[in-house]
Structure formats: structure tokens, C-alpha cells
């Protein structure tokens, strides 16, 4: 787990908007998106639009809607975070 993944997962114990993540983490937009996409592919985060979980989104759909999405760590993500 990278330091960026660890710090991002630390913010995702509750549903957190992309905007909130950007404000609380010291990552530029490119690195934050890259980190979230990597964790999404590992199954460590879920994506939400308003209060509804978005299931089976393609990478392209996520990237097109990043700024309107919220994120939450999955059980697998929390376990990886806590094992570090």
C-alpha cells in the first residue's frame, strides 16, 4: 500500500465527496484521481452518486464524473489500511 492510498483510505471511513478529499489531502488532482482509480480497481473503495452506490462503473464513467462522486472504503480496503 502506498502512502497516498493509506492517507486516502484514512479519509474514507465514512462517505466522503471528491471535493472534501481534495481539500483534506495534500495531493494534486492527477495524483488523487490516480490513487482513487487504483484503489477502486483493487476493490478498496466504492463510488456513490448522491446517496446511491454505483455498481459496475467503467473506469471511463468514473473519470468523467469524478467531481460529482463520493467514495467510501470497502471492508477489503479497511482491512488493508488497518494491516499496515
Secondary structure, DSSP 8 states (H G I E B T S, - for coil): --HHHHHHHHT-SS-EEHHHHHHHS---HHHHHHHHHHHHHHT-EEEEETTEEE-S--HHHHHHHGGG-EEEE-HHHHHHHHH-
